[in-house]
Amino acid sequence: MDWIASGLGVFSRFLFDNHAPHLIAFFFGGVFLTNAIPHFVSGLMGRPFQSPFAKPPGEGLSSSTVNVLWGFANLAVAYVLLCRIGNFDLHAIADVAAAGCGILLMGLASARLFGRFHGGNSAGGA
């Protein structure tokens, strides 16, 4: 039973030392980084795309200019969360896993959300 107590001690130190808030920031950095991609790329291609500024929000289309600005804002937030909070280390598994989970979660959510509008949720793509 000592190994359980020892393991819980390591786990609690991991969570409550100063690294857990950084991992949360890295997770959301991954979320914002992933959200920047479709907006920025659609804007660069001159295509309208859904954004929070459209009517209705998240469903209507915003101009390519609005999407470039929204994508850039998401990139700026991702930069702050990944590069300015804590010390993100590409060689630290916990840091990469936290950001990677945010990337994966936002990627799946975006695929479901935007697939509704662009036919990506069905196997045939229609």
C-alpha positions as CSV (number, residue, x, y, z in Angstrom):
1,M,0.0,0.0,0.0
2,D,3.0,2.3,0.4
3,W,3.4,2.4,-3.4
4,I,-0.2,3.8,-3.7
5,A,0.5,6.6,-1.2
6,S,3.8,7.3,-3.0
7,G,2.1,7.4,-6.3
8,L,-0.6,9.8,-5.0
9,G,2.2,12.0,-3.6
10,V,3.9,12.3,-6.9
11,F,0.6,12.9,-8.6
12,S,-0.4,15.7,-6.2
13,R,3.0,17.3,-6.5
14,F,2.6,17.2,-10.3
15,L,-0.8,18.8,-10.2
16,F,-0.2,21.3,-7.5
17,D,3.3,22.4,-7.9
18,N,3.5,25.1,-10.6
19,H,3.2,23.0,-13.7
20,A,-0.6,22.2,-13.8
21,P,-1.6,25.8,-14.7
22,H,0.9,25.8,-17.5
23,L,-0.5,22.5,-18.9
24,I,-3.9,24.0,-18.9
25,A,-2.6,27.0,-20.8
26,F,-0.8,24.7,-23.3
27,F,-4.1,22.8,-23.8
28,F,-6.0,26.0,-24.6
29,G,-3.0,27.2,-26.7
30,G,-3.6,24.0,-28.9
31,V,-7.3,24.8,-29.1
32,F,-6.7,28.4,-30.3
33,L,-3.9,27.3,-32.7
34,T,-6.3,24.8,-34.3
35,N,-9.1,27.3,-34.5
36,A,-6.9,29.8,-36.3
37,I,-6.2,27.5,-39.2
38,P,-9.6,27.2,-41.0
39,H,-10.3,30.9,-40.5
40,F,-7.0,32.2,-41.6
41,V,-6.7,29.8,-44.6
42,S,-10.2,30.5,-45.8
43,G,-9.5,34.3,-45.5
44,L,-6.3,33.9,-47.5
45,M,-8.1,32.0,-50.2
46,G,-10.7,34.8,-50.4
47,R,-13.5,32.6,-49.3
48,P,-16.3,33.4,-46.8
49,F,-16.4,31.1,-43.8
50,Q,-18.3,30.7,-40.5
51,S,-17.2,32.9,-37.7
52,P,-18.6,34.2,-34.4
53,F,-19.2,37.6,-36.1
54,A,-21.7,36.2,-38.7
55,K,-25.4,36.2,-38.4
56,P,-26.3,33.8,-36.8
57,P,-23.0,33.5,-35.0
58,G,-21.0,30.4,-35.9
59,E,-23.5,29.5,-38.7
60,G,-23.6,32.4,-41.1
61,L,-20.7,33.4,-43.3
62,S,-18.2,36.2,-42.6
63,S,-16.1,37.9,-45.3
64,S,-12.6,36.7,-46.0
65,T,-11.2,39.8,-44.4
66,V,-13.0,39.1,-41.1
67,N,-11.7,35.6,-41.2
68,V,-8.1,36.6,-41.7
69,L,-8.5,39.0,-38.7
70,W,-10.2,36.3,-36.6
71,G,-7.6,33.7,-37.5
72,F,-4.8,36.1,-36.7
73,A,-6.4,36.9,-33.3
74,N,-6.5,33.2,-32.6
75,L,-2.9,32.8,-33.5
76,A,-2.0,35.7,-31.2
77,V,-3.8,34.1,-28.3
78,A,-2.2,30.7,-29.1
79,Y,1.2,32.4,-29.1
80,V,0.6,33.9,-25.6
81,L,-0.7,30.6,-24.2
82,L,2.1,28.4,-25.7
83,C,5.1,30.7,-25.7
84,R,4.6,33.4,-23.0
85,I,3.0,31.4,-20.2
86,G,5.3,28.9,-18.6
87,N,8.2,27.4,-20.5
88,F,6.7,25.2,-23.3
89,D,9.2,22.5,-24.1
90,L,8.8,20.4,-27.3
91,H,10.9,17.7,-25.6
92,A,8.6,17.5,-22.5
93,I,5.9,14.8,-23.1
94,A,3.5,16.5,-20.7
95,D,3.7,19.9,-22.5
96,V,3.3,18.3,-25.9
97,A,0.5,16.0,-24.7
98,A,-1.4,18.9,-23.3
99,A,-1.2,21.0,-26.4
100,G,-1.8,17.9,-28.6
101,C,-5.0,17.1,-26.7
102,G,-6.2,20.6,-27.3
103,I,-5.4,20.3,-31.0
104,L,-7.2,17.0,-31.3
105,L,-10.3,18.1,-29.3
106,M,-10.7,21.3,-31.3
107,G,-10.0,19.4,-34.5
108,L,-12.7,16.9,-33.8
109,A,-15.2,19.6,-32.7
110,S,-14.5,21.7,-35.8
111,A,-14.9,18.7,-38.1
112,R,-18.3,18.0,-36.6
113,L,-19.4,21.7,-36.6
114,F,-18.2,22.7,-40.1
115,G,-19.1,19.3,-41.5
116,R,-22.7,20.2,-40.8
117,F,-22.4,23.1,-43.3
118,H,-20.1,21.6,-45.8
119,G,-21.3,17.9,-46.0
120,G,-18.3,16.5,-44.1
121,N,-20.3,14.6,-41.6
122,S,-21.6,12.0,-44.0
123,A,-19.6,9.2,-45.6
124,G,-20.5,10.3,-49.1
125,G,-19.6,14.0,-48.4
126,A,-23.0,15.2,-49.6
